[in-house]
Amino acid sequence: MKVMKELSGLSAAELQNRLREFKKELLKFKIEVGAGTGSASSGKVKRTKKNIARVLTVLKQKGWQQ
């Protein structure tokens, strides 16, 4: 839950930036898996997806729109 406490202390702009970074990271992992390089483990993909969900949850809890 350390991540959620960290995210809840951020402003809307910082959360939007964090969300963009996580989405770029996820896209990079998906491209690696699709290309067959396989350097991105499924654990990293799963962790990135959860982080995206956490950021979206904090945004919705605080009533900030995307």
Phi and psi in radians as a Rosetta constraint file:
Dihedral C 1 N 2 CA 2 C 2 CIRCULARHARMONIC -1.046 0.35
Dihedral N 2 CA 2 C 2 N 3 CIRCULARHARMONIC -0.637 0.35
Dihedral C 2 N 3 CA 3 C 3 CIRCULARHARMONIC -1.154 0.35
Dihedral N 3 CA 3 C 3 N 4 CIRCULARHARMONIC -0.727 0.35
Dihedral C 3 N 4 CA 4 C 4 CIRCULARHARMONIC -1.122 0.35
Dihedral N 4 CA 4 C 4 N 5 CIRCULARHARMONIC -0.686 0.35
Dihedral C 4 N 5 CA 5 C 5 CIRCULARHARMONIC -1.131 0.35
Dihedral N 5 CA 5 C 5 N 6 CIRCULARHARMONIC -0.693 0.35
Dihedral C 5 N 6 CA 6 C 6 CIRCULARHARMONIC -1.121 0.35
Dihedral N 6 CA 6 C 6 N 7 CIRCULARHARMONIC -0.780 0.35
Dihedral C 6 N 7 CA 7 C 7 CIRCULARHARMONIC -1.187 0.35
Dihedral N 7 CA 7 C 7 N 8 CIRCULARHARMONIC -0.629 0.35
Dihedral C 7 N 8 CA 8 C 8 CIRCULARHARMONIC -1.209 0.35
Dihedral N 8 CA 8 C 8 N 9 CIRCULARHARMONIC -0.303 0.35
Dihedral C 8 N 9 CA 9 C 9 CIRCULARHARMONIC -1.530 0.35
Dihedral N 9 CA 9 C 9 N 10 CIRCULARHARMONIC -0.055 0.35
Dihedral C 9 N 10 CA 10 C 10 CIRCULARHARMONIC -1.567 0.35
Dihedral N 10 CA 10 C 10 N 11 CIRCULARHARMONIC 2.742 0.35
Dihedral C 10 N 11 CA 11 C 11 CIRCULARHARMONIC -1.413 0.35
Dihedral N 11 CA 11 C 11 N 12 CIRCULARHARMONIC 3.004 0.35
Dihedral C 11 N 12 CA 12 C 12 CIRCULARHARMONIC -1.093 0.35
Dihedral N 12 CA 12 C 12 N 13 CIRCULARHARMONIC -0.721 0.35
Dihedral C 12 N 13 CA 13 C 13 CIRCULARHARMONIC -1.140 0.35
Dihedral N 13 CA 13 C 13 N 14 CIRCULARHARMONIC -0.719 0.35
Dihedral C 13 N 14 CA 14 C 14 CIRCULARHARMONIC -1.147 0.35
Dihedral N 14 CA 14 C 14 N 15 CIRCULARHARMONIC -0.669 0.35
Dihedral C 14 N 15 CA 15 C 15 CIRCULARHARMONIC -1.148 0.35
Dihedral N 15 CA 15 C 15 N 16 CIRCULARHARMONIC -0.679 0.35
Dihedral C 15 N 16 CA 16 C 16 CIRCULARHARMONIC -1.108 0.35
Dihedral N 16 CA 16 C 16 N 17 CIRCULARHARMONIC -0.717 0.35
Dihedral C 16 N 17 CA 17 C 17 CIRCULARHARMONIC -1.125 0.35
Dihedral N 17 CA 17 C 17 N 18 CIRCULARHARMONIC -0.749 0.35
Dihedral C 17 N 18 CA 18 C 18 CIRCULARHARMONIC -1.071 0.35
Dihedral N 18 CA 18 C 18 N 19 CIRCULARHARMONIC -0.726 0.35
Dihedral C 18 N 19 CA 19 C 19 CIRCULARHARMONIC -1.093 0.35
Dihedral N 19 CA 19 C 19 N 20 CIRCULARHARMONIC -0.776 0.35
Dihedral C 19 N 20 CA 20 C 20 CIRCULARHARMONIC -1.051 0.35
Dihedral N 20 CA 20 C 20 N 21 CIRCULARHARMONIC -0.751 0.35
Dihedral C 20 N 21 CA 21 C 21 CIRCULARHARMONIC -1.086 0.35
Dihedral N 21 CA 21 C 21 N 22 CIRCULARHARMONIC -0.778 0.35
Dihedral C 21 N 22 CA 22 C 22 CIRCULARHARMONIC -1.127 0.35
Dihedral N 22 CA 22 C 22 N 23 CIRCULARHARMONIC -0.675 0.35
Dihedral C 22 N 23 CA 23 C 23 CIRCULARHARMONIC -1.181 0.35
Dihedral N 23 CA 23 C 23 N 24 CIRCULARHARMONIC -0.669 0.35
Dihedral C 23 N 24 CA 24 C 24 CIRCULARHARMONIC -1.122 0.35
Dihedral N 24 CA 24 C 24 N 25 CIRCULARHARMONIC -0.721 0.35
Dihedral C 24 N 25 CA 25 C 25 CIRCULARHARMONIC -1.103 0.35
Dihedral N 25 CA 25 C 25 N 26 CIRCULARHARMONIC -0.753 0.35
Dihedral C 25 N 26 CA 26 C 26 CIRCULARHARMONIC -1.102 0.35
Dihedral N 26 CA 26 C 26 N 27 CIRCULARHARMONIC -0.732 0.35
Dihedral C 26 N 27 CA 27 C 27 CIRCULARHARMONIC -1.072 0.35
Dihedral N 27 CA 27 C 27 N 28 CIRCULARHARMONIC -0.733 0.35
Dihedral C 27 N 28 CA 28 C 28 CIRCULARHARMONIC -1.069 0.35
Dihedral N 28 CA 28 C 28 N 29 CIRCULARHARMONIC -0.756 0.35
Dihedral C 28 N 29 CA 29 C 29 CIRCULARHARMONIC -1.128 0.35
Dihedral N 29 CA 29 C 29 N 30 CIRCULARHARMONIC -0.716 0.35
Dihedral C 29 N 30 CA 30 C 30 CIRCULARHARMONIC -1.132 0.35
Dihedral N 30 CA 30 C 30 N 31 CIRCULARHARMONIC -0.664 0.35
Dihedral C 30 N 31 CA 31 C 31 CIRCULARHARMONIC -1.149 0.35
Dihedral N 31 CA 31 C 31 N 32 CIRCULARHARMONIC -0.730 0.35
Dihedral C 31 N 32 CA 32 C 32 CIRCULARHARMONIC -1.070 0.35
Dihedral N 32 CA 32 C 32 N 33 CIRCULARHARMONIC -0.751 0.35
Dihedral C 32 N 33 CA 33 C 33 CIRCULARHARMONIC -1.169 0.35
Dihedral N 33 CA 33 C 33 N 34 CIRCULARHARMONIC -0.723 0.35
Dihedral C 33 N 34 CA 34 C 34 CIRCULARHARMONIC -1.159 0.35
Dihedral N 34 CA 34 C 34 N 35 CIRCULARHARMONIC -0.580 0.35
Dihedral C 34 N 35 CA 35 C 35 CIRCULARHARMONIC -1.364 0.35
Dihedral N 35 CA 35 C 35 N 36 CIRCULARHARMONIC -0.248 0.35
Dihedral C 35 N 36 CA 36 C 36 CIRCULARHARMONIC 1.556 0.35
Dihedral N 36 CA 36 C 36 N 37 CIRCULARHARMONIC 0.124 0.35
Dihedral C 36 N 37 CA 37 C 37 CIRCULARHARMONIC -1.235 0.35
Dihedral N 37 CA 37 C 37 N 38 CIRCULARHARMONIC -0.595 0.35
Dihedral C 37 N 38 CA 38 C 38 CIRCULARHARMONIC 1.169 0.35
Dihedral N 38 CA 38 C 38 N 39 CIRCULARHARMONIC 0.275 0.35
Dihedral C 38 N 39 CA 39 C 39 CIRCULARHARMONIC -1.305 0.35
Dihedral N 39 CA 39 C 39 N 40 CIRCULARHARMONIC -0.367 0.35
Dihedral C 39 N 40 CA 40 C 40 CIRCULARHARMONIC -1.530 0.35
Dihedral N 40 CA 40 C 40 N 41 CIRCULARHARMONIC 2.024 0.35
Dihedral C 40 N 41 CA 41 C 41 CIRCULARHARMONIC -1.350 0.35
Dihedral N 41 CA 41 C 41 N 42 CIRCULARHARMONIC 2.773 0.35
Dihedral C 41 N 42 CA 42 C 42 CIRCULARHARMONIC -1.138 0.35
Dihedral N 42 CA 42 C 42 N 43 CIRCULARHARMONIC -0.442 0.35
Dihedral C 42 N 43 CA 43 C 43 CIRCULARHARMONIC -1.136 0.35
Dihedral N 43 CA 43 C 43 N 44 CIRCULARHARMONIC -0.674 0.35
Dihedral C 43 N 44 CA 44 C 44 CIRCULARHARMONIC -1.191 0.35
Dihedral N 44 CA 44 C 44 N 45 CIRCULARHARMONIC -0.699 0.35
Dihedral C 44 N 45 CA 45 C 45 CIRCULARHARMONIC -1.109 0.35
Dihedral N 45 CA 45 C 45 N 46 CIRCULARHARMONIC -0.804 0.35
Dihedral C 45 N 46 CA 46 C 46 CIRCULARHARMONIC -1.094 0.35
Dihedral N 46 CA 46 C 46 N 47 CIRCULARHARMONIC -0.763 0.35
Dihedral C 46 N 47 CA 47 C 47 CIRCULARHARMONIC -1.114 0.35
Dihedral N 47 CA 47 C 47 N 48 CIRCULARHARMONIC -0.695 0.35
Dihedral C 47 N 48 CA 48 C 48 CIRCULARHARMONIC -1.156 0.35
Dihedral N 48 CA 48 C 48 N 49 CIRCULARHARMONIC -0.732 0.35
Dihedral C 48 N 49 CA 49 C 49 CIRCULARHARMONIC -1.080 0.35
Dihedral N 49 CA 49 C 49 N 50 CIRCULARHARMONIC -0.715 0.35
Dihedral C 49 N 50 CA 50 C 50 CIRCULARHARMONIC -1.152 0.35
Dihedral N 50 CA 50 C 50 N 51 CIRCULARHARMONIC -0.662 0.35
Dihedral C 50 N 51 CA 51 C 51 CIRCULARHARMONIC -1.136 0.35
Dihedral N 51 CA 51 C 51 N 52 CIRCULARHARMONIC -0.662 0.35
Dihedral C 51 N 52 CA 52 C 52 CIRCULARHARMONIC -1.083 0.35
Dihedral N 52 CA 52 C 52 N 53 CIRCULARHARMONIC -0.783 0.35
Dihedral C 52 N 53 CA 53 C 53 CIRCULARHARMONIC -1.100 0.35
Dihedral N 53 CA 53 C 53 N 54 CIRCULARHARMONIC -0.664 0.35
Dihedral C 53 N 54 CA 54 C 54 CIRCULARHARMONIC -1.117 0.35
Dihedral N 54 CA 54 C 54 N 55 CIRCULARHARMONIC -0.769 0.35
Dihedral C 54 N 55 CA 55 C 55 CIRCULARHARMONIC -1.102 0.35
Dihedral N 55 CA 55 C 55 N 56 CIRCULARHARMONIC -0.782 0.35
Dihedral C 55 N 56 CA 56 C 56 CIRCULARHARMONIC -1.100 0.35
Dihedral N 56 CA 56 C 56 N 57 CIRCULARHARMONIC -0.643 0.35
Dihedral C 56 N 57 CA 57 C 57 CIRCULARHARMONIC -1.106 0.35
Dihedral N 57 CA 57 C 57 N 58 CIRCULARHARMONIC -0.794 0.35
Dihedral C 57 N 58 CA 58 C 58 CIRCULARHARMONIC -1.116 0.35
Dihedral N 58 CA 58 C 58 N 59 CIRCULARHARMONIC -0.716 0.35
Dihedral C 58 N 59 CA 59 C 59 CIRCULARHARMONIC -1.060 0.35
Dihedral N 59 CA 59 C 59 N 60 CIRCULARHARMONIC -0.747 0.35
Dihedral C 59 N 60 CA 60 C 60 CIRCULARHARMONIC -1.244 0.35
Dihedral N 60 CA 60 C 60 N 61 CIRCULARHARMONIC -0.655 0.35
Dihedral C 60 N 61 CA 61 C 61 CIRCULARHARMONIC -1.112 0.35
Dihedral N 61 CA 61 C 61 N 62 CIRCULARHARMONIC -0.655 0.35
Dihedral C 61 N 62 CA 62 C 62 CIRCULARHARMONIC -1.483 0.35
Dihedral N 62 CA 62 C 62 N 63 CIRCULARHARMONIC -0.100 0.35
Dihedral C 62 N 63 CA 63 C 63 CIRCULARHARMONIC 1.405 0.35
Dihedral N 63 CA 63 C 63 N 64 CIRCULARHARMONIC 0.275 0.35
Dihedral C 63 N 64 CA 64 C 64 CIRCULARHARMONIC -1.526 0.35
Dihedral N 64 CA 64 C 64 N 65 CIRCULARHARMONIC 2.374 0.35
Dihedral C 64 N 65 CA 65 C 65 CIRCULARHARMONIC -1.556 0.35
Dihedral N 65 CA 65 C 65 N 66 CIRCULARHARMONIC 2.728 0.35
